[in-house]
């Protein structure tokens, strides 16, 4: 594999920083809009209520792009959720075909799951903004469980196109297998920047996106007394050698993946590199077409004086 060190300091404009910080929220909203738009085409939605709700959600997306505070968006979502779930339940009752009922029930469960994740992402965004420069201790077992929950939600959202397993012995043919290796010389916990989990989540989500179902992904985190070391690897389609030094540019997508559907817009890796460099680290990317990609970085441990003194208990990694 050819390896490239992203050595130049990432620079994001104010608008790019805004887009990077909100991209997880925007991704979920765009998926919800697509799901509702698809359901609104069904013949059993005579009042076109779902189409109208999809337009309302699209309006929320535009509000975020226009810099409306996410906290205000959260209150709008709470108002929208009640009629949305009522319409979905009514649609499920209205259809008679078993296949259609099953499809609508699956979509309803998926939308409920996405709304729950979206609410937490908005809460996380507000808290991460407030505690941006802080570090905190997270029990290793809790970090693992929260990571698994995120990717289980991604599996549910696929609606059977693929599964995600964390146990190779339990993998089906179209399941991604994610191997997680976490350890710390500091004991049973990790000492992390507040936004660290979002970075790792984006890197592994990127790896899955560009790996076909049935592929293998891995996340390895080791914390010594001096630094935090991370490696994310996949056996996916890889990155063309001549583009390795550009893949972290804001909005850039490698030439061999531009036809693949993506809600992220090439922002996740840019955000990750930007934050890692702010933490004092550099990112190394190694890749080969048809063999996969490996992303590694190390960041120095922060002083205990950077600890969050009043991190709310509802903060979710």
LINQUIKA-V623955 format. One record per residue. PHI is phi in radians with two decimals (999 if undefined). OMEGA is omega in radians with two decimals (none if undefined). BURIAL is + if it has 24 or more other ideal C-beta (glycine too) atoms within 12 Angstrom, else -. Layout:
BEGIN
phi->[PHI:PHI]
omega->[OMEGA:OMEGA]
burial->[BURIAL:BURIAL]
END
This chain:
BEGIN
phi->[999:-1.38:-1.98:-2.28:-1.65:-1.37:-1.50:-1.24:-1.21:-1.17:-2.13:-2.03:-1.18:-1.04:-1.21:-1.20:-1.07:-1.05:-1.13:-1.13:-1.19:-1.75:-1.14:-1.13:-1.12:-1.12:-1.01:-1.13:-1.06:-1.13:-1.13:-1.07:-1.04:-1.09:-1.10:-1.20:-1.07:-1.16:-1.13:-1.19:-1.45:-1.24:-1.19:-1.63:-1.99:-1.09:-1.58:0.94:-1.15:-1.18:-1.09:-1.15:-1.16:-1.09:-1.13:-1.10:-1.12:-1.08:-1.14:-1.15:-1.02:-1.13:-1.10:-1.14:-1.08:-1.57:1.30:-1.18:-1.03:-0.97:-1.08:-1.21:-1.10:-1.05:-1.16:-1.17:-1.13:-1.06:-1.18:-1.29:-1.10:-1.11:-1.14:-1.09:-1.20:-1.13:-1.13:-1.12:-1.12:-1.11:-1.13:-1.11:-1.26:-1.30:-1.44:-1.89:-1.21:-1.07:-1.09:-1.16:-1.02:-1.10:-1.12:-1.21:-1.07:-1.13:-1.12:-1.09:-1.09:-1.14:-1.15:-1.04:-1.08:-1.17:-1.10:-1.14:-1.14:-1.08:-1.02:-1.18:-1.10:-1.20:-1.06:-1.03:-1.02:-1.10:-1.25:-1.13:-1.15:-1.25:-1.93:-0.89:-1.68:-1.64:-2.06:-2.63:-1.56:-2.24:-0.98:-0.99:-1.08:-1.24:-1.01:-1.05:-1.13:-1.17:-1.09:-1.07:-1.03:-1.05:-1.39:-1.15:-1.12:-1.09:-1.11:-1.06:-1.12:-1.27:0.89:1.57:-1.17:-2.78:-2.10:-2.31:-2.15:-1.98:-2.38:-1.03:-1.21:-1.92:-1.41:-1.67:-1.02:-1.80:-1.53:-1.33:-1.82:-1.92:-1.63:-2.03:-2.19:-2.24:-2.67:-2.55:-1.34:-1.56:2.05:-1.63:-2.31:-1.91:-1.92:-2.30:-1.12:-0.98:-1.60:-1.07:-1.08:-1.08:-1.12:-1.12:-1.03:-1.15:-1.13:-1.25:-1.09:-1.08:-1.05:-1.15:-1.03:-1.88:-2.21:-1.26:-0.90:1.67:-1.39:-2.05:-2.13:-2.47:-2.22:-2.17:-2.25:-2.25:-2.02:-1.65:-1.26:-1.99:-2.65:-1.96:-2.01:-2.35:-2.41:-2.10:-2.40:-2.48:-1.96:-1.49:-1.36:1.41:-2.11:-0.96:-0.96:-1.30:-1.98:-1.00:-1.40:-2.00:-1.14:-1.58:-1.13:-1.01:1.38:-1.42:-2.20:-1.02:-1.10:-1.55:-2.21:-1.18:-1.48:-1.38:-1.16:-2.59:-1.62:-1.47:1.18:1.24:-1.76:-0.99:-1.22:-1.05:-1.09:-1.05:-1.10:-1.01:-1.22:-1.03:-1.17:-1.13:-1.45:1.64:-1.98:-2.23:-1.88:-1.99:-2.14:-2.07:-2.74:-2.58:-0.99:1.42:-2.01:2.13:-2.44:-2.27:-2.06:-2.25:-2.77:-2.26:-2.31:-1.22:-1.11:-1.42:-1.13:-0.99:-1.18:-1.50:-1.12:-1.22:-1.56:-2.52:-1.14:-1.08:-1.25:-1.55:-1.18:-2.09:-1.18]
omega->[3.02:-3.13:3.12:3.05:3.08:-2.98:-3.12:-3.10:3.14:3.07:3.06:3.06:-3.13:3.14:3.10:3.06:3.12:3.14:-3.13:-3.09:-3.09:-2.92:3.10:3.11:-3.13:3.12:-3.10:3.12:3.14:3.08:3.11:3.11:3.13:-3.14:-3.13:3.12:3.11:3.14:-3.09:3.12:-3.14:-3.06:-3.08:3.08:-2.97:-3.11:-3.13:-3.09:-3.12:3.08:3.11:3.11:3.08:3.09:3.10:3.10:3.11:3.08:3.08:3.09:-3.14:3.12:3.10:3.11:-3.14:3.02:2.98:-3.13:3.14:3.13:3.09:3.09:-3.14:3.13:3.09:3.11:3.13:3.12:-3.08:-3.02:-3.07:3.11:3.13:-3.12:3.09:3.13:3.12:3.11:3.11:3.12:3.13:3.13:-3.03:-3.07:-3.13:-3.11:-3.11:-3.12:-3.14:3.10:-3.12:-3.13:-3.12:3.11:3.11:3.12:3.14:3.13:3.14:-3.14:3.08:3.12:-3.12:3.10:3.12:3.13:-3.13:3.11:-3.12:3.12:3.12:3.07:3.12:-3.13:-3.13:-3.11:3.11:3.10:-3.12:-3.05:-2.98:-3.04:-3.07:2.97:3.12:3.09:3.09:3.04:-3.11:-3.12:3.13:3.08:-3.14:-3.07:3.13:3.08:-3.14:3.14:3.14:-3.06:2.97:3.09:3.08:3.12:3.11:-3.12:-3.14:3.13:3.03:3.14:3.07:3.02:3.07:-3.11:3.10:3.12:-3.06:-3.12:-3.09:-3.08:2.97:-2.99:-3.08:3.08:2.88:3.01:3.10:3.10:-3.11:3.10:-3.09:3.02:-3.06:3.04:3.14:3.14:-3.05:-3.11:3.00:3.12:-2.87:2.91:-3.09:-3.09:-3.06:-3.07:3.12:3.11:-3.12:3.12:-3.14:-3.13:-3.14:3.09:3.06:3.14:3.13:-3.08:-3.07:3.02:-3.13:3.09:-3.04:-3.10:-3.07:3.08:3.07:3.03:3.10:3.10:3.06:3.09:3.05:3.11:-3.06:-3.03:3.10:-3.11:-3.06:3.03:3.05:-3.06:3.08:3.04:-3.07:-2.97:3.10:-3.09:3.09:-3.04:-3.09:-3.09:-3.08:-3.08:-3.14:-2.98:3.11:3.09:-3.08:3.09:-3.08:3.02:-3.10:-3.03:-3.10:3.14:-3.03:3.11:3.14:3.12:3.12:3.07:-3.02:3.10:3.11:-3.06:-3.01:-3.12:3.10:3.12:-3.12:-3.12:3.14:-3.12:-3.13:3.12:3.06:3.12:3.10:-3.13:3.02:-3.08:3.04:3.12:3.07:-3.10:3.04:-3.14:3.11:-3.13:3.08:-3.02:3.08:3.09:-3.12:2.98:3.04:3.03:3.13:3.07:3.10:3.06:3.08:3.12:3.12:-3.08:3.05:-3.09:-3.03:-3.10:-3.11:-3.06:-3.13:3.05:-3.10:3.03:none]
burial->[-:-:-:+:-:+:-:-:-:+:-:+:-:-:-:-:-:+:+:+:+:+:+:+:+:+:+:+:+:+:+:+:+:+:+:+:+:-:+:+:-:+:-:+:+:-:-:-:+:+:+:-:+:+:-:+:+:+:-:+:+:-:+:+:-:-:-:-:-:+:-:-:+:+:-:+:+:-:-:+:+:-:-:+:+:-:+:+:-:-:+:+:-:-:-:-:-:-:-:-:-:-:+:+:-:-:+:+:-:+:+:+:+:+:+:+:+:+:+:+:+:+:+:+:+:+:+:+:-:-:+:-:-:+:+:+:+:+:-:+:-:-:+:+:-:+:+:+:+:+:+:-:+:+:+:+:+:-:+:-:-:+:+:+:+:+:-:-:-:-:-:-:-:-:+:+:+:+:+:+:-:+:-:+:-:+:-:-:-:+:+:+:+:+:+:+:+:+:+:+:+:+:+:+:+:+:+:+:+:+:+:+:+:-:+:+:+:+:+:+:+:+:+:-:-:-:-:+:+:+:+:+:+:+:+:+:+:+:+:-:-:-:+:+:+:+:+:+:-:+:+:+:+:+:-:-:+:-:-:-:-:+:+:+:+:+:+:+:+:+:+:+:+:+:+:+:+:+:+:-:+:+:+:+:+:+:+:-:-:-:-:+:+:+:+:+:+:+:+:-:+:+:-:-:-:-:-:+:-:-:-:-:-:-:+:+:+]
END
